[in-house]
């Protein structure tokens, strides 16, 4: 089960810096998680200051 970044994302980039497999990239209006690369470690969700990352 991959994680998903919700509309609460403020594009701070904290999650991308913490992703050990580089599954998070900057999208058009917010950061996005590549579900094929995500290993569901949860480090992005733990780092997000807006609690904008949830498990799908």
C-alpha distance (Angstrom), angle and dihedral (degrees) to the residues before:
residue distance angle dihedral
X1 . . .
X2 3.80 . .
X3 3.77 127.0 .
X4 3.81 123.4 -113.2
X5 3.78 131.5 -149.5
X6 3.80 112.2 -132.6
X7 3.81 131.2 -151.1
X8 3.81 88.6 -90.2
X9 3.84 87.6 79.4
X10 3.81 112.4 122.0
X11 3.85 93.4 -169.6
X12 3.79 94.5 -117.0
X13 3.82 92.8 144.3
X14 3.80 96.0 -135.6
X15 3.81 91.1 125.6
X16 3.80 94.5 52.0
X17 3.78 91.4 53.1
X18 3.82 90.8 54.2
X19 3.82 98.9 45.8
X20 3.83 108.6 109.8
X21 3.82 93.4 -159.8
X22 3.83 98.2 41.1
X23 3.81 92.1 -119.8
X24 3.82 93.5 144.1
X25 3.79 122.1 81.3
X26 3.78 136.2 167.1
X27 3.80 111.7 -93.3
X28 3.79 130.0 -167.4
X29 3.79 97.3 -80.5
X30 3.83 103.3 4.3
X31 3.78 142.3 -1.0
X32 3.82 118.5 -71.7
X33 3.81 134.5 -157.0
X34 3.79 120.5 -134.3
X35 3.81 101.7 -134.3
X36 3.80 92.0 -157.0
X37 3.81 91.5 59.7
X38 3.81 99.9 36.6
X39 3.82 112.9 107.3
X40 3.81 93.3 -169.8
X41 3.80 94.6 -119.3
X42 3.82 93.2 144.4
X43 3.80 96.6 -138.3
X44 3.80 90.5 124.7
X45 3.80 93.0 53.7
X46 3.79 91.6 48.1
X47 3.81 90.4 52.2
X48 3.81 99.9 45.1
X49 3.83 110.2 108.1
X50 3.83 91.3 -158.3
X51 3.81 98.0 46.2
X52 3.80 86.3 -123.4
X53 3.81 95.4 144.3
X54 3.78 120.2 83.5
X55 3.80 135.4 172.8
X56 3.79 112.8 -107.7
